[in-house]
């Protein structure tokens, strides 16, 4: 018979305390960073029809951005992100969900490159302890669910007419907040490593936050259709910020667009309109 856990053991096995602390930390520091929590435990439906909940949604008082949070408590572990030295330069490029509804153009719903500060390392791989995948999923599976939650939130808002022009312009950014230590391992992939595939004398740098970018979903952008396999691959890329919980407020203070988001969304609206017109022309020829 399994050991009966005490209330203290039960609550500290849960990730709910971290989620509540994150919510309160954001709410109590809004004057510092401008972000406020708009929803907690917001419902959405997964691809398989199962119900799910977004941990937190936050909106900025001055910037047309929404943040979608997933909070993951990790038990004294490291998440390791291997990066080739040539790819280790910090970047502001962020594959984010751009949404706009303008009666003069087409509705935009697309994941596109958005320059956002602060610059961070960018990774496409994450290695966790072999036993961690048995604790409710992997980092990749959490990120997959998080980006699909962003899609669901955007469609809910469009259907509720909350994103009607001009109020409907939004950039939605997924954020995974964790207590795991984020270790970036930048290395020189020498051909000698082909012998056994290991890194000799690896060096690690503990990151406060980083970008995790890869094709977390098999669903392509709805509006801007790909005309090549390269475009098809690029259309499925998503960026999730992974933030160590202790550095969350610092991250929120630094999180800002590196340019005018409204100009970016206008360009996307015009591109979507041109694509629809070209599609119409192809069907009528």
C-alpha positions in Angstrom: 0.0 0.0 0.0 1.3 3.4 -0.9 2.3 5.7 1.9 -0.3 8.2 2.9 1.0 11.7 2.4 0.5 14.4 4.9 -1.2 17.7 3.9 2.2 19.4 3.9 3.7 16.8 1.7 0.7 16.9 -0.7 0.8 20.7 -1.1 4.5 20.8 -1.7 4.2 18.1 -4.4 1.9 20.5 -6.3 2.8 23.3 -8.6 -0.1 25.4 -7.4 1.9 27.3 -4.7 4.4 28.5 -7.4 1.5 29.6 -9.7 -0.1 31.6 -6.8 3.3 33.2 -5.9 3.9 34.1 -9.5 0.4 35.7 -9.8 1.0 37.7 -6.6 4.5 38.7 -7.6 3.2 40.2 -10.8 0.2 41.9 -9.2 2.3 43.5 -6.4 4.9 44.9 -8.8 2.7 46.3 -11.6 4.0 49.8 -11.0 7.5 48.5 -11.8 6.8 46.8 -15.1 3.3 47.7 -16.3 2.0 44.1 -16.5 -1.2 43.0 -14.7 -2.9 39.6 -14.4 -6.1 39.5 -16.4 -7.0 35.8 -16.1 -6.1 32.9 -13.8 -6.9 29.2 -14.6 -8.4 30.3 -17.9 -10.2 27.4 -19.7 -9.4 26.2 -23.2 -9.9 22.9 -25.1 -6.9 20.9 -26.3 -6.6 19.4 -29.8 -7.9 16.0 -28.5 -11.0 17.7 -27.1 -9.8 17.5 -23.5 -10.3 20.5 -21.3 -7.3 22.4 -20.0 -6.4 25.6 -18.2 -4.0 28.4 -18.8 -2.2 29.2 -15.6 -2.1 33.0 -16.0 -2.7 35.6 -18.6 -1.2 39.1 -18.3 -1.6 42.3 -20.2 0.5 45.5 -20.4 -1.0 48.9 -19.7 0.9 50.6 -22.5 2.0 47.9 -25.0 -0.3 45.8 -27.2 1.0 42.5 -25.8 -0.5 39.6 -23.8 1.6 37.1 -21.9 0.4 33.5 -21.5 2.1 31.8 -18.5 2.7 28.1 -17.6 4.3 27.6 -14.2 6.4 24.5 -13.6 7.8 23.6 -10.2 11.0 21.6 -10.5 12.6 19.8 -7.6 16.3 20.9 -7.4 17.1 20.1 -11.0 18.9 21.6 -14.0 17.6 22.0 -17.5 20.5 22.0 -19.9 20.4 23.8 -23.3 23.2 22.8 -25.6 24.1 25.6 -28.2 26.8 25.6 -30.8 29.2 28.5 -30.3 28.3 30.0 -33.7 24.7 30.1 -32.6 25.3 31.4 -29.0 25.0 35.1 -29.7 22.1 36.6 -27.8 19.1 37.6 -29.9 15.9 39.7 -29.7 14.2 37.7 -32.5 11.0 36.2 -31.0 8.5 34.0 -32.9 5.3 35.3 -31.4 1.6 35.1 -32.2 0.4 38.3 -34.0 -3.4 38.9 -34.1 -5.2 41.8 -35.7 -8.7 42.4 -37.0 -9.1 45.4 -39.4 -12.3 45.8 -41.5 -10.1 47.3 -44.3 -7.8 44.4 -44.4 -7.8 40.7 -43.5 -7.8 39.2 -40.0 -4.2 38.4 -39.1 -3.6 35.3 -37.1 0.0 34.2 -37.6 3.2 33.4 -35.7 5.8 35.9 -36.9 9.2 37.3 -36.1 8.9 40.0 -33.5 11.9 41.8 -32.1 11.6 41.9 -28.3 13.9 43.0 -25.6 15.7 41.7 -23.6 18.2 39.9 -25.7 18.8 36.3 -24.5 20.4 33.1 -25.6 18.3 31.1 -28.1 18.2 27.3 -27.8 16.4 24.6 -29.8 17.4 21.6 -27.6 16.7 20.9 -23.9 18.1 18.0 -21.9 16.5 17.2 -18.6 17.2 14.4 -16.1 16.0 11.1 -17.5 13.5 10.7 -14.6 11.9 14.1 -15.1 9.8 13.0 -18.1 7.8 10.9 -15.7 6.7 13.9 -13.7 3.9 15.0 -16.0 5.7 15.6 -19.3 8.8 17.1 -20.9 9.8 20.7 -21.5 8.9 20.3 -25.2 5.5 18.9 -24.4 4.8 21.8 -22.0 5.9 24.3 -24.6 3.7 22.6 -27.3 0.7 22.8 -25.0 1.6 26.4 -24.1 1.7 27.6 -27.8 -1.6 25.8 -28.5 -3.1 27.6 -25.5 -2.0 30.9 -27.0 -3.8 30.0 -30.2 -7.0 29.1 -28.3 -6.9 32.3 -26.3 -6.6 34.4 -29.4 -9.5 32.6 -31.2 -11.6 33.0 -28.1 -10.9 36.7 -28.1 -11.7 37.1 -31.8 -14.9 35.2 -31.4 -15.9 37.4 -28.5 -15.1 40.5 -30.6 -12.6 41.5 -28.0 -9.9 41.9 -30.7 -12.1 44.0 -33.1 -10.1 46.8 -34.7 -8.6 49.0 -33.4 -8.6 47.3 -30.0 -7.8 43.9 -31.6 -4.2 44.4 -32.3 -2.2 42.0 -30.1 1.1 40.2 -29.9 0.8 37.1 -27.7 3.9 35.7 -26.1 4.1 32.3 -24.3 6.2 32.2 -21.1 7.3 29.1 -19.1 8.2 30.0 -15.5 10.2 27.4 -13.6 12.2 26.8 -10.5 14.6 24.6 -12.5 18.1 26.0 -13.0 18.7 27.0 -16.7 22.1 25.9 -17.8 23.3 27.0 -21.3 26.2 24.8 -22.6 27.9 26.6 -25.5 30.4 24.4 -27.3 32.5 24.1 -30.4 31.0 21.1 -32.4 34.4 19.7 -33.6 34.5 16.7 -36.0 36.4 14.7 -33.3 33.1 14.6 -31.4 31.7 12.3 -34.1 33.5 9.4 -32.4 31.2 9.2 -29.3 29.0 12.3 -29.6 30.0 13.8 -26.2 31.3 17.2 -25.3 34.8 17.1 -23.7 35.1 19.4 -20.6 31.8 21.2 -21.2 31.3 24.7 -19.8 27.9 25.9 -18.4 26.5 29.3 -17.9 23.5 29.7 -15.7 20.9 31.8 -17.5 18.2 34.0 -15.9 15.9 33.5 -18.9 16.3 32.4 -22.5 14.4 31.8 -25.8 13.4 28.2 -26.7 12.5 28.2 -30.4 11.4 25.2 -32.5 8.4 23.7 -34.3 6.3 23.1 -31.1 3.2 22.5 -33.3 2.4 20.8 -36.5 -0.2 23.4 -37.5 1.0 25.9 -40.1 0.0 29.6 -40.1 -3.6 29.9 -41.2 -3.2 33.0 -43.4 0.3 33.3 -44.8 0.6 30.0 -46.8 4.0 28.5 -47.5 5.2 28.1 -51.1 8.3 26.0 -50.2 9.4 23.5 -47.6 11.7 26.2 -46.1 8.7 28.5 -45.6 6.6 25.6 -44.3 9.2 24.9 -41.7 9.6 28.5 -40.7 5.8 28.9 -40.4 5.7 26.3 -37.7 8.4 27.8 -35.5 7.4 29.2 -32.1 9.4 30.9 -29.4 8.7 30.2 -25.7 10.5 32.3 -23.1 11.8 30.1 -20.3 12.3 32.2 -17.2 13.7 31.2 -13.8 11.1 32.2 -11.3 13.5 34.1 -9.1 14.2 36.4 -12.1 10.6 36.9 -13.3 10.1 40.5 -12.2 13.5 41.6 -13.7 12.4 39.9 -16.9 9.0 41.6 -17.0 10.7 45.0 -16.4 12.9 44.4 -19.4 10.3 42.8 -21.7 9.5 45.4 -24.4 9.1 45.5 -28.2 12.2 46.7 -30.1 10.1 48.8 -32.5 6.5 49.7 -33.1 4.2 46.7 -32.9 1.4 48.4 -34.7 3.6 49.0 -37.8 4.5 45.3 -37.7 0.8 44.2 -37.5 -0.1 46.6 -40.3 2.5 45.0 -42.6 1.1 41.5 -41.7 -2.4 42.7 -42.4 -1.4 43.9 -45.9 0.5 40.7 -46.6 -2.5 38.6 -45.6 -4.7 40.7 -47.8 -2.4 40.3 -50.8 -2.2 36.5 -50.2 -6.0 36.3 -50.2 -6.3 38.3 -53.3 -3.7 36.1 -55.1 -5.5 33.0 -54.0 -8.8 34.5 -55.4 -7.0 35.2 -58.7 -5.7 31.7 -58.9 -9.1 30.2 -58.4 -10.7 32.5 -61.0 -8.2 31.9 -63.8 
